[in-house]
């Protein structure tokens, strides 16, 4: 989470997780999920959005480029 509490930066990606399999990386900044700006969400709202669905399409910023990364969610256990 950024200093203004409206920026969400990925700090860790677990091996063999949906995030690592999709190609998300530590340091990526989350811009939007399914076209909705994450700056308009609280951290708990963002977590809730990610837990509800089986698929999401986050937009991340990496090295100045914006990338849409298809993400298929699944239970880890």
PDB file of N, CA, C and O in Angstrom, chain B, residues numbered from 101:
ATOM      1  N   UNK B 101       0.854  -1.154   0.000  1.00  0.00           N
ATOM      2  CA  UNK B 101       0.000   0.000   0.000  1.00  0.00           C
ATOM      3  C   UNK B 101       0.906   1.225   0.000  1.00  0.00           C
ATOM      4  O   UNK B 101       1.873   1.288   0.759  1.00  0.00           O
ATOM      5  N   UNK B 102       0.599   2.177  -0.834  1.00  0.00           N
ATOM      6  CA  UNK B 102       1.397   3.389  -0.935  1.00  0.00           C
ATOM      7  C   UNK B 102       1.132   4.328   0.219  1.00  0.00           C
ATOM      8  O   UNK B 102       0.255   4.092   1.050  1.00  0.00           O
ATOM      9  N   UNK B 103       1.910   5.404   0.256  1.00  0.00           N
ATOM     10  CA  UNK B 103       1.798   6.363   1.358  1.00  0.00           C
ATOM     11  C   UNK B 103       0.423   7.014   1.429  1.00  0.00           C
ATOM     12  O   UNK B 103      -0.033   7.373   2.514  1.00  0.00           O
ATOM     13  N   UNK B 104      -0.248   7.172   0.281  1.00  0.00           N
ATOM     14  CA  UNK B 104      -1.543   7.839   0.285  1.00  0.00           C
ATOM     15  C   UNK B 104      -2.691   6.859   0.503  1.00  0.00           C
ATOM     16  O   UNK B 104      -3.853   7.263   0.466  1.00  0.00           O
ATOM     17  N   UNK B 105      -2.395   5.596   0.725  1.00  0.00           N
ATOM     18  CA  UNK B 105      -3.376   4.542   0.953  1.00  0.00           C
ATOM     19  C   UNK B 105      -4.329   4.364  -0.232  1.00  0.00           C
ATOM     20  O   UNK B 105      -5.432   3.843  -0.073  1.00  0.00           O
ATOM     21  N   UNK B 106      -3.900   4.796  -1.414  1.00  0.00           N
ATOM     22  CA  UNK B 106      -4.679   4.601  -2.627  1.00  0.00           C
ATOM     23  C   UNK B 106      -3.850   3.905  -3.698  1.00  0.00           C
ATOM     24  O   UNK B 106      -4.324   3.696  -4.815  1.00  0.00           O
ATOM     25  N   UNK B 107      -2.631   3.551  -3.367  1.00  0.00           N
ATOM     26  CA  UNK B 107      -1.748   2.857  -4.287  1.00  0.00           C
ATOM     27  C   UNK B 107      -1.461   1.482  -3.705  1.00  0.00           C
ATOM     28  O   UNK B 107      -1.079   1.357  -2.541  1.00  0.00           O
ATOM     29  N   UNK B 108      -1.646   0.453  -4.522  1.00  0.00           N
ATOM     30  CA  UNK B 108      -1.422  -0.912  -4.067  1.00  0.00           C
ATOM     31  C   UNK B 108      -0.273  -1.517  -4.868  1.00  0.00           C
ATOM     32  O   UNK B 108      -0.379  -1.711  -6.079  1.00  0.00           O
ATOM     33  N   UNK B 109       0.820  -1.808  -4.180  1.00  0.00           N
ATOM     34  CA  UNK B 109       2.003  -2.376  -4.821  1.00  0.00           C
ATOM     35  C   UNK B 109       2.192  -3.793  -4.300  1.00  0.00           C
ATOM     36  O   UNK B 109       2.068  -4.048  -3.102  1.00  0.00           O
ATOM     37  N   UNK B 110       2.493  -4.707  -5.210  1.00  0.00           N
ATOM     38  CA  UNK B 110       2.682  -6.106  -4.833  1.00  0.00           C
ATOM     39  C   UNK B 110       4.017  -6.248  -4.113  1.00  0.00           C
ATOM     40  O   UNK B 110       5.068  -5.919  -4.665  1.00  0.00           O
ATOM     41  N   UNK B 111       3.970  -6.735  -2.889  1.00  0.00           N
ATOM     42  CA  UNK B 111       5.174  -6.880  -2.070  1.00  0.00           C
ATOM     43  C   UNK B 111       5.692  -8.305  -2.022  1.00  0.00           C
ATOM     44  O   UNK B 111       6.861  -8.531  -1.711  1.00  0.00           O
ATOM     45  N   UNK B 112       4.823  -9.279  -2.330  1.00  0.00           N
ATOM     46  CA  UNK B 112       5.242 -10.683  -2.312  1.00  0.00           C
ATOM     47  C   UNK B 112       4.332 -11.471  -3.249  1.00  0.00           C
ATOM     48  O   UNK B 112       3.150 -11.163  -3.401  1.00  0.00           O
ATOM     49  N   UNK B 113       4.910 -12.489  -3.871  1.00  0.00           N
ATOM     50  CA  UNK B 113       4.157 -13.412  -4.724  1.00  0.00           C
ATOM     51  C   UNK B 113       4.591 -14.819  -4.341  1.00  0.00           C
ATOM     52  O   UNK B 113       5.763 -15.170  -4.477  1.00  0.00           O
ATOM     53  N   UNK B 114       3.654 -15.622  -3.865  1.00  0.00           N
ATOM     54  CA  UNK B 114       3.970 -16.988  -3.442  1.00  0.00           C
ATOM     55  C   UNK B 114       4.251 -17.871  -4.659  1.00  0.00           C
ATOM     56  O   UNK B 114       3.577 -17.771  -5.684  1.00  0.00           O
ATOM     57  N   UNK B 115       5.257 -18.735  -4.526  1.00  0.00           N
ATOM     58  CA  UNK B 115       5.562 -19.703  -5.580  1.00  0.00           C
ATOM     59  C   UNK B 115       4.349 -20.589  -5.836  1.00  0.00           C
ATOM     60  O   UNK B 115       3.632 -20.953  -4.904  1.00  0.00           O
ATOM     61  N   UNK B 116       4.124 -20.928  -7.081  1.00  0.00           N
ATOM     62  CA  UNK B 116       3.051 -21.839  -7.507  1.00  0.00           C
ATOM     63  C   UNK B 116       1.656 -21.326  -7.160  1.00  0.00           C
ATOM     64  O   UNK B 116       0.711 -22.111  -7.075  1.00  0.00           O
ATOM     65  N   UNK B 117       1.523 -20.031  -6.963  1.00  0.00           N
ATOM     66  CA  UNK B 117       0.221 -19.427  -6.674  1.00  0.00           C
ATOM     67  C   UNK B 117      -0.398 -18.937  -7.984  1.00  0.00           C
ATOM     68  O   UNK B 117       0.301 -18.823  -8.991  1.00  0.00           O
ATOM     69  N   UNK B 118      -1.698 -18.649  -7.980  1.00  0.00           N
ATOM     70  CA  UNK B 118      -2.308 -18.083  -9.179  1.00  0.00           C
ATOM     71  C   UNK B 118      -1.605 -16.802  -9.641  1.00  0.00           C
ATOM     72  O   UNK B 118      -1.474 -16.567 -10.842  1.00  0.00           O
ATOM     73  N   UNK B 119      -1.158 -15.982  -8.701  1.00  0.00           N
ATOM     74  CA  UNK B 119      -0.468 -14.743  -9.060  1.00  0.00           C
ATOM     75  C   UNK B 119       0.854 -15.022  -9.774  1.00  0.00           C
ATOM     76  O   UNK B 119       1.158 -14.387 -10.784  1.00  0.00           O
ATOM     77  N   UNK B 120       1.639 -15.967  -9.256  1.00  0.00           N
ATOM     78  CA  UNK B 120       2.920 -16.279  -9.907  1.00  0.00           C
ATOM     79  C   UNK B 120       2.693 -16.938 -11.258  1.00  0.00           C
ATOM     80  O   UNK B 120       3.427 -16.672 -12.210  1.00  0.00           O
ATOM     81  N   UNK B 121       1.684 -17.794 -11.349  1.00  0.00           N
ATOM     82  CA  UNK B 121       1.382 -18.454 -12.619  1.00  0.00           C
ATOM     83  C   UNK B 121       0.896 -17.466 -13.672  1.00  0.00           C
ATOM     84  O   UNK B 121       1.128 -17.672 -14.863  1.00  0.00           O
ATOM     85  N   UNK B 122       0.227 -16.399 -13.251  1.00  0.00           N
ATOM     86  CA  UNK B 122      -0.255 -15.374 -14.186  1.00  0.00           C
ATOM     87  C   UNK B 122       0.862 -14.437 -14.631  1.00  0.00           C
ATOM     88  O   UNK B 122       0.760 -13.794 -15.676  1.00  0.00           O
ATOM     89  N   UNK B 123       1.937 -14.362 -13.829  1.00  0.00           N
ATOM     90  CA  UNK B 123       3.044 -13.492 -14.181  1.00  0.00           C
ATOM     91  C   UNK B 123       3.123 -12.208 -13.390  1.00  0.00           C
ATOM     92  O   UNK B 123       3.898 -11.317 -13.737  1.00  0.00           O
ATOM     93  N   UNK B 124       2.334 -12.090 -12.329  1.00  0.00           N
ATOM     94  CA  UNK B 124       2.451 -10.915 -11.469  1.00  0.00           C
ATOM     95  C   UNK B 124       3.797 -10.962 -10.752  1.00  0.00           C
ATOM     96  O   UNK B 124       4.290 -12.035 -10.404  1.00  0.00           O
ATOM     97  N   UNK B 125       4.383  -9.789 -10.537  1.00  0.00           N
ATOM     98  CA  UNK B 125       5.716  -9.713  -9.938  1.00  0.00           C
ATOM     99  C   UNK B 125       5.748  -8.756  -8.756  1.00  0.00           C
ATOM    100  O   UNK B 125       4.955  -7.818  -8.668  1.00  0.00           O
ATOM    101  N   UNK B 126       6.675  -9.013  -7.860  1.00  0.00           N
ATOM    102  CA  UNK B 126       6.931  -8.085  -6.764  1.00  0.00           C
ATOM    103  C   UNK B 126       7.310  -6.745  -7.386  1.00  0.00           C
ATOM    104  O   UNK B 126       8.133  -6.674  -8.299  1.00  0.00           O
ATOM    105  N   UNK B 127       6.692  -5.687  -6.874  1.00  0.00           N
ATOM    106  CA  UNK B 127       6.960  -4.348  -7.389  1.00  0.00           C
ATOM    107  C   UNK B 127       5.915  -3.854  -8.366  1.00  0.00           C
ATOM    108  O   UNK B 127       5.830  -2.652  -8.618  1.00  0.00           O
ATOM    109  N   UNK B 128       5.106  -4.761  -8.930  1.00  0.00           N
ATOM    110  CA  UNK B 128       4.020  -4.321  -9.811  1.00  0.00           C
ATOM    111  C   UNK B 128       3.062  -3.453  -9.001  1.00  0.00           C
ATOM    112  O   UNK B 128       2.792  -3.741  -7.835  1.00  0.00           O
ATOM    113  N   UNK B 129       2.553  -2.396  -9.616  1.00  0.00           N
ATOM    114  CA  UNK B 129       1.566  -1.536  -8.988  1.00  0.00           C
ATOM    115  C   UNK B 129       0.211  -1.850  -9.584  1.00  0.00           C
ATOM    116  O   UNK B 129       0.040  -1.793 -10.802  1.00  0.00           O
ATOM    117  N   UNK B 130      -0.742  -2.177  -8.752  1.00  0.00           N
ATOM    118  CA  UNK B 130      -2.091  -2.506  -9.195  1.00  0.00           C
ATOM    119  C   UNK B 130      -2.830  -1.211  -9.510  1.00  0.00           C
ATOM    120  O   UNK B 130      -2.959  -0.341  -8.649  1.00  0.00           O
ATOM    121  N   UNK B 131      -3.319  -1.083 -10.754  1.00  0.00           N
ATOM    122  CA  UNK B 131      -4.015   0.119 -11.195  1.00  0.00           C
ATOM    123  C   UNK B 131      -5.532  -0.096 -11.190  1.00  0.00           C
ATOM    124  O   UNK B 131      -6.286   0.747 -10.705  1.00  0.00           O
ATOM    125  N   UNK B 132      -5.966  -1.239 -11.736  1.00  0.00           N
ATOM    126  CA  UNK B 132      -7.403  -1.523 -11.851  1.00  0.00           C
ATOM    127  C   UNK B 132      -7.636  -3.028 -11.815  1.00  0.00           C
ATOM    128  O   UNK B 132      -6.735  -3.823 -12.084  1.00  0.00           O
ATOM    129  N   UNK B 133      -8.862  -3.395 -11.478  1.00  0.00           N
ATOM    130  CA  UNK B 133      -9.297  -4.789 -11.565  1.00  0.00           C
ATOM    131  C   UNK B 133     -10.597  -4.798 -12.343  1.00  0.00           C
ATOM    132  O   UNK B 133     -11.572  -4.148 -11.965  1.00  0.00           O
ATOM    133  N   UNK B 134     -10.597  -5.543 -13.436  1.00  0.00           N
ATOM    134  CA  UNK B 134     -11.788  -5.644 -14.288  1.00  0.00           C
ATOM    135  C   UNK B 134     -12.315  -4.263 -14.683  1.00  0.00           C
ATOM    136  O   UNK B 134     -13.526  -4.053 -14.755  1.00  0.00           O
ATOM    137  N   UNK B 135     -11.407  -3.332 -14.935  1.00  0.00           N
ATOM    138  CA  UNK B 135     -11.786  -1.994 -15.383  1.00  0.00           C
ATOM    139  C   UNK B 135     -12.144  -1.019 -14.278  1.00  0.00           C
ATOM    140  O   UNK B 135     -12.447   0.138 -14.570  1.00  0.00           O
ATOM    141  N   UNK B 136     -12.122  -1.437 -13.023  1.00  0.00           N
ATOM    142  CA  UNK B 136     -12.450  -0.558 -11.891  1.00  0.00           C
ATOM    143  C   UNK B 136     -11.156  -0.087 -11.231  1.00  0.00           C
ATOM    144  O   UNK B 136     -10.325  -0.909 -10.842  1.00  0.00           O
ATOM    145  N   UNK B 137     -10.982   1.206 -11.104  1.00  0.00           N
ATOM    146  CA  UNK B 137      -9.781   1.783 -10.501  1.00  0.00           C
ATOM    147  C   UNK B 137      -9.654   1.350  -9.041  1.00  0.00           C
ATOM    148  O   UNK B 137     -10.595   1.505  -8.262  1.00  0.00           O
ATOM    149  N   UNK B 138      -8.491   0.808  -8.671  1.00  0.00           N
ATOM    150  CA  UNK B 138      -8.300   0.368  -7.288  1.00  0.00           C
ATOM    151  C   UNK B 138      -8.104   1.555  -6.342  1.00  0.00           C
ATOM    152  O   UNK B 138      -8.257   1.408  -5.130  1.00  0.00           O
ATOM    153  N   UNK B 139      -7.769   2.724  -6.883  1.00  0.00           N
ATOM    154  CA  UNK B 139      -7.613   3.899  -6.020  1.00  0.00           C
ATOM    155  C   UNK B 139      -8.931   4.291  -5.368  1.00  0.00           C
ATOM    156  O   UNK B 139      -8.943   5.061  -4.408  1.00  0.00           O
ATOM    157  N   UNK B 140     -10.043   3.769  -5.881  1.00  0.00           N
ATOM    158  CA  UNK B 140     -11.356   4.057  -5.316  1.00  0.00           C
ATOM    159  C   UNK B 140     -11.773   3.010  -4.285  1.00  0.00           C
ATOM    160  O   UNK B 140     -12.869   3.093  -3.731  1.00  0.00           O
ATOM    161  N   UNK B 141     -10.908   2.020  -4.019  1.00  0.00           N
ATOM    162  CA  UNK B 141     -11.224   0.931  -3.105  1.00  0.00           C
ATOM    163  C   UNK B 141     -10.370   1.005  -1.847  1.00  0.00           C
ATOM    164  O   UNK B 141      -9.243   1.498  -1.876  1.00  0.00           O
ATOM    165  N   UNK B 142     -10.910   0.518  -0.765  1.00  0.00           N
ATOM    166  CA  UNK B 142     -10.109   0.337   0.445  1.00  0.00           C
ATOM    167  C   UNK B 142      -9.397  -1.008   0.312  1.00  0.00           C
ATOM    168  O   UNK B 142      -9.729  -1.797  -0.573  1.00  0.00           O
ATOM    169  N   UNK B 143      -8.442  -1.272   1.164  1.00  0.00           N
ATOM    170  CA  UNK B 143      -7.731  -2.547   1.136  1.00  0.00           C
ATOM    171  C   UNK B 143      -8.700  -3.704   1.371  1.00  0.00           C
ATOM    172  O   UNK B 143      -8.596  -4.734   0.704  1.00  0.00           O
ATOM    173  N   UNK B 144      -9.630  -3.556   2.295  1.00  0.00           N
ATOM    174  CA  UNK B 144     -10.589  -4.636   2.555  1.00  0.00           C
ATOM    175  C   UNK B 144     -11.513  -4.858   1.357  1.00  0.00           C
ATOM    176  O   UNK B 144     -11.863  -6.001   1.062  1.00  0.00           O
ATOM    177  N   UNK B 145     -11.911  -3.800   0.667  1.00  0.00           N
ATOM    178  CA  UNK B 145     -12.735  -3.946  -0.545  1.00  0.00           C
ATOM    179  C   UNK B 145     -11.956  -4.654  -1.647  1.00  0.00           C
ATOM    180  O   UNK B 145     -12.509  -5.486  -2.365  1.00  0.00           O
ATOM    181  N   UNK B 146     -10.684  -4.327  -1.780  1.00  0.00           N
ATOM    182  CA  UNK B 146      -9.838  -4.974  -2.778  1.00  0.00           C
ATOM    183  C   UNK B 146      -9.703  -6.464  -2.475  1.00  0.00           C
ATOM    184  O   UNK B 146      -9.847  -7.292  -3.374  1.00  0.00           O
ATOM    185  N   UNK B 147      -9.431  -6.806  -1.237  1.00  0.00           N
ATOM    186  CA  UNK B 147      -9.331  -8.218  -0.846  1.00  0.00           C
ATOM    187  C   UNK B 147     -10.639  -8.957  -1.114  1.00  0.00           C
ATOM    188  O   UNK B 147     -10.624 -10.078  -1.622  1.00  0.00           O
ATOM    189  N   UNK B 148     -11.754  -8.345  -0.779  1.00  0.00           N
ATOM    190  CA  UNK B 148     -13.064  -8.948  -0.997  1.00  0.00           C
ATOM    191  C   UNK B 148     -13.284  -9.218  -2.483  1.00  0.00           C
ATOM    192  O   UNK B 148     -13.760 -10.291  -2.854  1.00  0.00           O
ATOM    193  N   UNK B 149     -12.941  -8.251  -3.335  1.00  0.00           N
ATOM    194  CA  UNK B 149     -13.079  -8.414  -4.786  1.00  0.00           C
ATOM    195  C   UNK B 149     -12.251  -9.595  -5.288  1.00  0.00           C
ATOM    196  O   UNK B 149     -12.703 -10.354  -6.145  1.00  0.00           O
ATOM    197  N   UNK B 150     -11.058  -9.746  -4.762  1.00  0.00           N
ATOM    198  CA  UNK B 150     -10.186 -10.823  -5.205  1.00  0.00           C
ATOM    199  C   UNK B 150     -10.636 -12.183  -4.683  1.00  0.00           C
ATOM    200  O   UNK B 150     -10.333 -13.203  -5.303  1.00  0.00           O
ATOM    201  N   UNK B 151     -11.339 -12.224  -3.578  1.00  0.00           N
ATOM    202  CA  UNK B 151     -11.767 -13.491  -3.004  1.00  0.00           C
ATOM    203  C   UNK B 151     -13.056 -14.013  -3.607  1.00  0.00           C
ATOM    204  O   UNK B 151     -13.327 -15.210  -3.521  1.00  0.00           O
ATOM    205  N   UNK B 152     -13.850 -13.161  -4.210  1.00  0.00           N
ATOM    206  CA  UNK B 152     -15.167 -13.560  -4.686  1.00  0.00           C
ATOM    207  C   UNK B 152     -15.168 -14.317  -6.005  1.00  0.00           C
ATOM    208  O   UNK B 152     -16.008 -15.195  -6.202  1.00  0.00           O
ATOM    209  N   UNK B 153     -14.283 -14.013  -6.879  1.00  0.00           N
ATOM    210  CA  UNK B 153     -14.369 -14.529  -8.243  1.00  0.00           C
ATOM    211  C   UNK B 153     -13.359 -15.632  -8.507  1.00  0.00           C
ATOM    212  O   UNK B 153     -12.429 -15.847  -7.730  1.00  0.00           O
ATOM    213  N   UNK B 154     -13.559 -16.311  -9.595  1.00  0.00           N
ATOM    214  CA  UNK B 154     -12.612 -17.340 -10.037  1.00  0.00           C
ATOM    215  C   UNK B 154     -11.652 -16.774 -11.078  1.00  0.00           C
ATOM    216  O   UNK B 154     -10.614 -17.373 -11.359  1.00  0.00           O
ATOM    217  N   UNK B 155     -11.994 -15.627 -11.648  1.00  0.00           N
ATOM    218  CA  UNK B 155     -11.112 -15.010 -12.642  1.00  0.00           C
ATOM    219  C   UNK B 155     -11.215 -13.491 -12.525  1.00  0.00           C
ATOM    220  O   UNK B 155     -12.287 -12.939 -12.277  1.00  0.00           O
ATOM    221  N   UNK B 156     -10.110 -12.856 -12.705  1.00  0.00           N
ATOM    222  CA  UNK B 156     -10.025 -11.387 -12.684  1.00  0.00           C
ATOM    223  C   UNK B 156      -9.028 -10.970 -13.745  1.00  0.00           C
ATOM    224  O   UNK B 156      -8.218 -11.774 -14.209  1.00  0.00           O
ATOM    225  N   UNK B 157      -9.096  -9.686 -14.128  1.00  0.00           N
ATOM    226  CA  UNK B 157      -8.102  -9.166 -15.057  1.00  0.00           C
ATOM    227  C   UNK B 157      -7.527  -7.873 -14.482  1.00  0.00           C
ATOM    228  O   UNK B 157      -8.018  -6.781 -14.768  1.00  0.00           O
ATOM    229  N   UNK B 158      -6.479  -8.013 -13.667  1.00  0.00           N
ATOM    230  CA  UNK B 158      -5.866  -6.808 -13.120  1.00  0.00           C
ATOM    231  C   UNK B 158      -5.042  -6.062 -14.169  1.00  0.00           C
ATOM    232  O   UNK B 158      -4.437  -6.664 -15.056  1.00  0.00           O
ATOM    233  N   UNK B 159      -5.038  -4.758 -14.042  1.00  0.00           N
ATOM    234  CA  UNK B 159      -4.168  -3.893 -14.835  1.00  0.00           C
ATOM    235  C   UNK B 159      -3.066  -3.454 -13.887  1.00  0.00           C
ATOM    236  O   UNK B 159      -3.340  -2.866 -12.841  1.00  0.00           O
ATOM    237  N   UNK B 160      -1.828  -3.734 -14.245  1.00  0.00           N
ATOM    238  CA  UNK B 160      -0.697  -3.363 -13.400  1.00  0.00           C
ATOM    239  C   UNK B 160       0.250  -2.464 -14.170  1.00  0.00           C
ATOM    240  O   UNK B 160       0.291  -2.470 -15.400  1.00  0.00           O
ATOM    241  N   UNK B 161       1.006  -1.693 -13.410  1.00  0.00           N
ATOM    242  CA  UNK B 161       2.063  -0.882 -14.002  1.00  0.00           C
ATOM    243  C   UNK B 161       3.391  -1.507 -13.606  1.00  0.00           C
ATOM    244  O   UNK B 161       3.649  -1.770 -12.431  1.00  0.00           O
ATOM    245  N   UNK B 162       4.236  -1.740 -14.621  1.00  0.00           N
ATOM    246  CA  UNK B 162       5.551  -2.349 -14.406  1.00  0.00           C
ATOM    247  C   UNK B 162       6.558  -1.629 -15.295  1.00  0.00           C
ATOM    248  O   UNK B 162       6.410  -1.602 -16.517  1.00  0.00           O
ATOM    249  N   UNK B 163       7.561  -1.059 -14.686  1.00  0.00           N
ATOM    250  CA  UNK B 163       8.615  -0.371 -15.435  1.00  0.00           C
ATOM    251  C   UNK B 163       8.048   0.645 -16.421  1.00  0.00           C
ATOM    252  O   UNK B 163       8.535   0.762 -17.546  1.00  0.00           O
ATOM    253  N   UNK B 164       7.018   1.381 -16.000  1.00  0.00           N
ATOM    254  CA  UNK B 164       6.440   2.427 -16.825  1.00  0.00           C
ATOM    255  C   UNK B 164       5.423   1.950 -17.847  1.00  0.00           C
ATOM    256  O   UNK B 164       4.802   2.773 -18.519  1.00  0.00           O
ATOM    257  N   UNK B 165       5.236   0.646 -17.984  1.00  0.00           N
ATOM    258  CA  UNK B 165       4.260   0.097 -18.926  1.00  0.00           C
ATOM    259  C   UNK B 165       3.047  -0.413 -18.164  1.00  0.00           C
ATOM    260  O   UNK B 165       3.162  -0.865 -17.025  1.00  0.00           O
ATOM    261  N   UNK B 166       1.893  -0.337 -18.796  1.00  0.00           N
ATOM    262  CA  UNK B 166       0.674  -0.886 -18.197  1.00  0.00           C
ATOM    263  C   UNK B 166       0.338  -2.203 -18.890  1.00  0.00           C
ATOM    264  O   UNK B 166       0.312  -2.289 -20.118  1.00  0.00           O
ATOM    265  N   UNK B 167       0.079  -3.238 -18.067  1.00  0.00           N
ATOM    266  CA  UNK B 167      -0.167  -4.579 -18.573  1.00  0.00           C
ATOM    267  C   UNK B 167      -1.449  -5.143 -17.989  1.00  0.00           C
ATOM    268  O   UNK B 167      -1.673  -5.054 -16.782  1.00  0.00           O
ATOM    269  N   UNK B 168      -2.306  -5.734 -18.847  1.00  0.00           N
ATOM    270  CA  UNK B 168      -3.462  -6.499 -18.364  1.00  0.00           C
ATOM    271  C   UNK B 168      -3.009  -7.938 -18.232  1.00  0.00           C
ATOM    272  O   UNK B 168      -2.461  -8.521 -19.167  1.00  0.00           O
ATOM    273  N   UNK B 169      -3.244  -8.505 -17.054  1.00  0.00           N
ATOM    274  CA  UNK B 169      -2.768  -9.856 -16.776  1.00  0.00           C
ATOM    275  C   UNK B 169      -3.950 -10.727 -16.360  1.00  0.00           C
ATOM    276  O   UNK B 169      -4.461 -10.575 -15.251  1.00  0.00           O
ATOM    277  N   UNK B 170      -4.396 -11.641 -17.232  1.00  0.00           N
ATOM    278  CA  UNK B 170      -5.487 -12.543 -16.853  1.00  0.00           C
ATOM    279  C   UNK B 170      -5.091 -13.386 -15.643  1.00  0.00           C
ATOM    280  O   UNK B 170      -4.011 -13.978 -15.624  1.00  0.00           O
ATOM    281  N   UNK B 171      -5.948 -13.442 -14.648  1.00  0.00           N
ATOM    282  CA  UNK B 171      -5.656 -14.122 -13.397  1.00  0.00           C
ATOM    283  C   UNK B 171      -6.780 -15.087 -13.079  1.00  0.00           C
ATOM    284  O   UNK B 171      -7.924 -14.668 -12.902  1.00  0.00           O
ATOM    285  N   UNK B 172      -6.470 -16.385 -13.005  1.00  0.00           N
ATOM    286  CA  UNK B 172      -7.449 -17.393 -12.609  1.00  0.00           C
ATOM    287  C   UNK B 172      -7.210 -17.731 -11.152  1.00  0.00           C
ATOM    288  O   UNK B 172      -6.151 -18.246 -10.794  1.00  0.00           O
ATOM    289  N   UNK B 173      -8.179 -17.446 -10.321  1.00  0.00           N
ATOM    290  CA  UNK B 173      -8.046 -17.686  -8.890  1.00  0.00           C
ATOM    291  C   UNK B 173      -8.467 -19.099  -8.528  1.00  0.00           C
ATOM    292  O   UNK B 173      -9.330 -19.686  -9.181  1.00  0.00           O
ATOM    293  N   UNK B 174      -7.858 -19.638  -7.490  1.00  0.00           N
ATOM    294  CA  UNK B 174      -8.208 -20.973  -7.002  1.00  0.00           C
ATOM    295  C   UNK B 174      -7.785 -21.081  -5.558  1.00  0.00           C
ATOM    296  O   UNK B 174      -6.957 -20.303  -5.083  1.00  0.00           O
ATOM    297  N   UNK B 175      -8.348 -22.040  -4.863  1.00  0.00           N
ATOM    298  CA  UNK B 175      -7.955 -22.288  -3.474  1.00  0.00           C
ATOM    299  C   UNK B 175      -6.550 -22.874  -3.477  1.00  0.00           C
ATOM    300  O   UNK B 175      -6.222 -23.701  -4.328  1.00  0.00           O
ATOM    301  N   UNK B 176      -5.727 -22.452  -2.537  1.00  0.00           N
ATOM    302  CA  UNK B 176      -4.366 -22.957  -2.447  1.00  0.00           C
ATOM    303  C   UNK B 176      -4.269 -24.244  -1.649  1.00  0.00           C
ATOM    304  O   UNK B 176      -3.273 -24.962  -1.742  1.00  0.00           O
ATOM    305  N   UNK B 177      -5.290 -24.539  -0.870  1.00  0.00           N
ATOM    306  CA  UNK B 177      -5.279 -25.758  -0.060  1.00  0.00           C
ATOM    307  C   UNK B 177      -6.347 -26.701  -0.562  1.00  0.00           C
ATOM    308  O   UNK B 177      -6.511 -27.793  -0.019  1.00  0.00           O
TER     309      UNK B 177
END
